């Protein structure tokens, strides 16, 4: 009898442990969806492009609307009082989140630099170099330069990859020091350079949540051209700020192994990692 009771208790403890682990996995996935750029969708290939676009717009948890109502920090009066910094016409606004790493609002300045810029991305598979379009995406380039100068991106995992025709898009997402998809620098800014752009192989674009002006530090690199439906869903939604000009073979090394455990969306099987990023502009 004692043995039977002990066995039953062990089963109960194992079941409770499994329940807690499942809940932690659900919470991790929920945080990833809340911060991710290209919201986890594209699951059924046969859906119309307009339906995919709707998934993008509503990709955050439905609880967000209730949270926004209950949280005074999201009311218009509180939002107006949020700390901001203006660099030329670029406005960076505190989002109330704790920065994923030591980051502060970009320092205010009368003008923002629009001269050509270069980003060097050192990774676990080699180095990629990108030309950044500061003329069309000055606020984004300035934010990335500011973050890179503080080593915000150093030793960070690229936390997400999408793969396969069922995904519709083929991206490697990076730029979150927490490696969860939930991290931000503690501020956000508006989209720019979204009209007439493509998200083809080598293009760099900013990730954001479904909230307005929520660009931060996360970005995605397109390692292959999207499907027709994927391109339609992305169109006009994500700031394009540059293109990989050297190191596409490195990008292939990071993405070719696919998604960890298989599937169309998840952590890269290659365990892709950014070791450092430098951005140079002017001079």
RAGI-V890266 format. One record per helix or strand. SS is the DSSP state (@ for helix, = for strand). FROM is the first residue (numbers start at 1). TO is the last residue. If there is no record, write none. Layout:
SS;FROM;TO, SS;FROM;TO
This chain:
@;2;35, @;49;57, @;63;70, @;72;74, @;76;81, =;84;87, =;90;94, =;109;109, =;117;123, =;126;132, @;138;149, =;156;157, =;160;162, =;171;174, =;187;189, =;203;206, =;215;215, =;219;222, @;228;234, =;240;246, @;248;255, =;259;259, =;265;266, =;268;268, =;273;281
